[in-house]
C-alpha cells in the first residue's frame, strides 16, 4: 500500500510542468525579442505597434517605455551610430513590461545591466 501511495505521489509530481515564463527581453531600434524559460523566442515590431501590443506566440502583452533622459554618453554614441547608419549598435534605453494571462508582470531593462564582476 505504501509503495502504491509513493508511486502515485511521484507520478503526480512528474506531471506538473510549469508554464514557460519570460527570461529576457531585448530591444533593437524596431524589434522586441523575448526569450522564454523553455528556450522559445517571440518577436514583435514594437515601434510600429506604438510601444505596446501582444506577443501571441508567447501569450504575453508587452509595453515598452523609452527612458526620457538616457545618460549623455549613450545619447552621443546613439547619435553617432545613427549618423553612420549603424542603429543596431546602440539599442534604445527602455523598460519592457510583459504581462501574462494571469496578470503577472515581468519587468526588464534594455539594454540589460552589465554584470558587476
C-alpha positions, 0 to 999 in steps of 0.5 A: 500500500505504501509503495502504491501511495509513493508511486502515485505521489511521484507520478503526480509530481512528474506531471506538473510542468510549469508554464514557460515564463519570460527570461529576457527581453531585448530591444533593437531600434524596431524589434522586441525579442523575448526569450522564454524559460523553455528556450522559445523566442517571440518577436514583435515590431514594437515601434510600429505597434506604438510601444505596446501590443501582444506577443501571441506566440508567447501569450504575453502583452508587452509595453515598452517605455523609452527612458526620457533622459538616457545618460549623455554618453549613450545619447552621443554614441546613439547619435553617432551610430545613427549618423553612420547608419549603424542603429543596431549598435546602440539599442534604445534605453527602455523598460519592457513590461510583459504581462501574462494571462494571469496578470503577472508582470515581468519587468526588464531593462534594455539594454540589460545591466552589465554584470558587476564582476 
